[in-house]
Amino acid sequence: MRMALEGMGIVAPFGNGIKALKQAAFLKISNESNTSSTPATDTEPLKKHVPVRSLRRVDHFTRMTLLAAYEAVNDAGLSPADMKDAGIVLATGYGPARLTFDFLDSIIDYGPNMASPLAFSHSVHNIPAATVALSMHINGPCFTVSQFETSVAAAFLTARTWLAEERVDRVLVGAVDEYTELLQKNSTRMALELSSDASGGRRNHTPGEGAVFFCLHADASRARYGFIDQVKVSRVQPDRAQITPIFFSGAAGPRHRAALTTTSLHDFSNVYGNIPTAMAFDIALATCVLQGVLSPRIITPNTICCLSRDRFGTVGKLIVTPQEI
Amino acid sequence: MRKEVPVSVTGMGCVCAAGFCLEVCLETLASGKRGPADPTRFTNDHGRSYPVFEIPQKFFMCEGMSDESKSLTFRFALHATWQALWQARLNATHLGKARVGVCLGTSVGASLNFLDFYREHRAHTTPDLTPIHRYLTSNPALALAQKLGATGPVQTIVNACSSGADAIGMGAAWIRQGLCDVVIAGGADELSEVTYNGFIRLMIADQNACKPFDANRKGLNLGEGAGIVILESPAFMSKHKACEHATICGYGTAADAHHLTAPHPEGLGLKKAIAEALQQAGLGTRDIAFINAHGTGTLNNDRAEAAVFKELFLGKPIVATKGVTGHTLGAAGAIEAVFTIAHLAAGKIPASPGFERPDPELGVAPTSRPKTIRGKVAMSQSLAFGGNNSVLIIRKGRDV
C-alpha cells in the first residue's frame, strides 16, 4: 500500500515550514551553527487558523500540534471542510509533558483538593489529537500512539492500515514532542550513565521539540511530495542496505549503526535536537532531498530509508520515494 | 467501510480487582460481590472516601509479578498474556515460528506520572532515577514484544479509555492484511495517585461504589488491570489445531469532535463507530444479541450511551460490568471484550453490578438479573476522553 504525501506542516525551534527545515539542515550539515540550548518554538502563526479566544486554555504542546496540522492541510491545498471524514494519528514520545508537570505542580502547591482539573484532563495523551479533530470538525478515527522513538513509524503503520481497509481516504499523521527543563535534566543525567557507544550519539544533543504533520492520501495522483512505500515497526533488524541511504534517529551505538548499511547513514540529531519523534523530521527532509531541493546536495538517491530504533530493539522503518517513480 | 473477514480469537486472559484470571472474574461478576475501598498504595488526602477497585497485594506474589524494575501496567499485561497464550495453546516454540504482533492500549502506562520524583526535583534535590528507568523500560507493547521475542508489528495506543478496544480492532486488521500470524492485543493500566486525584478534581468520581445507569449514579470508581486476546490467522491456527473462542467481525472508531472531556449528548461519534463496525461485520442492529456498555456511572457518559441505545437498540439486553472492575481506563475496552466473549460462550449475561433503580431520564436500563442470550453476536463499546468512540462486534466462536 503506497501512501501519497499531499502536504506537510513543520513547526520547530529552527523555524516553521519546509523552507526553515531546509535552511536548518543546510546550516547544520555545513557545521555553521550549533543546536540551541533551550529550544523555543513560535506558535503565534496559529492565530491565522483559529480564533485567539479559543486558544486561551491551549497549552504549548497542543498549539504546536494544531499549527502543524493546519499547515499540512493548507499545504495540501485543502481546507478543514475537506477533512470531515479523515483519520488523525498523532505520534508522541512523551505526550504533553509540560501540562503533566503543571498538574503535578498544582498537587504539590495547592494539595490534591485544589489541584487543577483542567491541567489533568488536557494532559491526557490523546487530547492534542482530539483538539485537532474538534478544531477542524473531523469525525473520522482519531488515534495517538506513544512508544518513544518508534512512535512515528507506528503512526504511519496505523495510517497505512486504515487506508488499506478503506476506513478512510485521507489521514493526517503528526508527530509532536516538547522540551521541558526536567527532560533536559534527566537526559543529561541519564546520558552520563551511558557510555558514548550506548547513548547512540545523542548524549551531546539538547532535547528538541517541535511538530510535523503529513497529509496522506490513498490516491497516488494526490502526491505532491512523493510516497511512503513501506512501513514496518518490528524487532526484526532490517536488511543491511546496499544502495539506499538511511536517515537514522534513535538509540543505536556504532555497532548497531554499522549493521544497518554498507553505504551512507545520516543522523540529523544536530538539526532537530534529541527528540523521540525525529523520524518525522527525517521524512520531511527526505522528501526535500528526493526533490533535489536541499542544497548542498548531500546525496542524490532514488529512495531514502528512514529508520528509528528504540532501546527495546524495535526498529521503525519507512521508505520514502519521489513522485516520478 | 467494506465488509471484512472475521478474525479468530484463540485465547483470552484477564486480571483486575474482580479476579486474577477470567474464571474468577466471571464468578465475581455472577455473584455481584464487590468491595471497592480507598487505595492502599497511595494516600487519599481528600478528607472523604473515594473508593477504587485495586488489585490486592497478594497478586504480586504470583510468578514474575514482583519485578519492581517494571511498571504495574506492564506486569498486569504480562500476566494476562500468559493466561491468553496458555488458553490458545501457544508456547515459545510456536511463537518462535510465527510473526507475532503486539498491540496494546494504555493510558497511565505511558504517562509521566512521577509525582514523588517530581516533588524531589522541585525541592532542588537530585532524585533517584529509578522511576524514570522504569518508565523508559515499561512501555507496554514494546516491553511485552521484547519479553516474548515477538517479531511482528508493535504498537502502544494511548487513546485514553478506548485504547484497549482500539488495540483489538487494530490487531484484527493486522491479521487480515497479512502483517502477522498472531497478534497479542488488548489493554493494561494501573491505578495512579495522579489520575486518582485528577478524576476526583473533575468531580466525576463517586464517593461510594459506582452505579452505572442507575438513577442515583454519582460517578465512576477507578480500577486497574489488563485484558488480552490472542488473534490468529486461519493458516497459523491450522498448524497447531487452535480453538476458535470468538471472532472479531467488526470494528468502528470515530471522533465526536464535540468536547474534550464530555461525550456528544446524542452520541454522534458513537453512532458513526457503530455503523462502521456493523458495516465491516456485514451485520445490522437486529443481529446484536446483547451490548456491553461502557457504563462508567458518570452522568454524561451513561446519558450519551442511553440516547444511542434508545435510538438504535431499544429492547436489546445491555450489560455494564464496571461495577466489579472499576474503570480500568486503557484496559477497560479489552477486559470487557474478554467478558463479552465469555458471555457469548456461556449464552448468558450477568446482572449489572451496582445497578438498582432505572433512571427515567435515560429510558433504558442494563440487566438487573442474569439473562439468557440466544443470539451469537454481541457489541462492546468504549467511549473516551477526547470524544473517542470505539466499537467491537464479536461473534461466538465455532469451537465453544
Interface residues (C-beta under 8 A of the other chain):
Chain A: I88 Y94 G95 A97 T100 F101 F103 L104 D105 I107 I108 G111 P112 N113 A115 S116 P117 F120 S121 H122 S123 V124 H125 N126 I127 A129 A130 T131 A133 L134 M136 H137 I138 N139 G140 P141 C142 F143 T144 V145 S146 Q147 F148 T150 A154 L157 T158 T161 A164 E165 E166 R167 L182 K185 N186 R189 M190 E193 K232 V233 S234 R235 V236 D310 R311 F312 G313 T314
Chain B: M1 R2 E4 D45 H46 G47 S107 A110 S111 L112 N113 F114 L115 Y118 R119 H121 R122 T126 L129 I132 L136 T137 N139 A141 L142 A143 A145 Q146 G149 A150 T151 G152 P153 V154 Q155 T156 I157 V158 N159 A160 D166 M170 A173 W174 R176 Q177 V194 T195 N197 G198 I200 R201 L202 M203 T253 A254 A255 D256 A257 H258 H259 L260 T261 L268 G269 K272 E276 Q280 A384 F385 G386 G387 N388
